[in-house]
């Protein structure tokens, strides 16, 4: 009976050890699996929430940029283009009137001024530009097919067309810059259109353009 009792004494500890190992595995297993969903949820929030916030800000910035880029440069004058058969070119050049030139123009118009008057006048327009708009007729036309509008800043602060004309008027035919209109910011000149026909029967392109633009011409 002693050998059998010894075998039982050996088996019982081994069995208890196996039971403890199995119980430990069963206890640790579910605890590890329960932690996985918590970890995934946290990672998902960290990625999703900032991504949504950043996208919203980016759209807002893009919209603001687009609005700013829609700003366009406004021309200093407006006119009706209904029925206008012409191309328009715009050129910016330096103010090129000289005191001597203006004095000769005034003599021709019998509006001579005191000595050095035009020297002082030209100084007021120093470092300014002339903006020249040329409207060229795009149909069959006689030689004079271009109507010209010239704009310069009102640096002399003219308040009347009469005073403007006294300083810049042309008393002759065929000129390209007759004082026509002004406001506190701009002085506007327009060219003459010849009414002499060459006998070809073609229209006078300059006149055709002027008839459309001049009645609706307005400084902004």
GIZI-V630339 format. One record per run of one state. SS is the DSSP state (a for helix, b for strand, c for the rest). FROM is the first residue (numbers start at 1). TO is the last residue. If there is no record, write none. Layout:
BEGIN
SS & FROM & TO
SS & FROM & TO
END
This chain:
BEGIN
c & 1 & 1
a & 2 & 69
c & 70 & 76
b & 77 & 78
c & 79 & 85
b & 86 & 94
c & 95 & 98
a & 99 & 108
c & 109 & 116
a & 117 & 124
c & 125 & 128
b & 129 & 137
c & 138 & 140
b & 141 & 141
c & 142 & 145
b & 146 & 153
c & 154 & 160
a & 161 & 168
c & 169 & 177
b & 178 & 182
c & 183 & 185
b & 186 & 190
c & 191 & 202
b & 203 & 203
c & 204 & 204
a & 205 & 216
c & 217 & 217
b & 218 & 219
c & 220 & 220
END
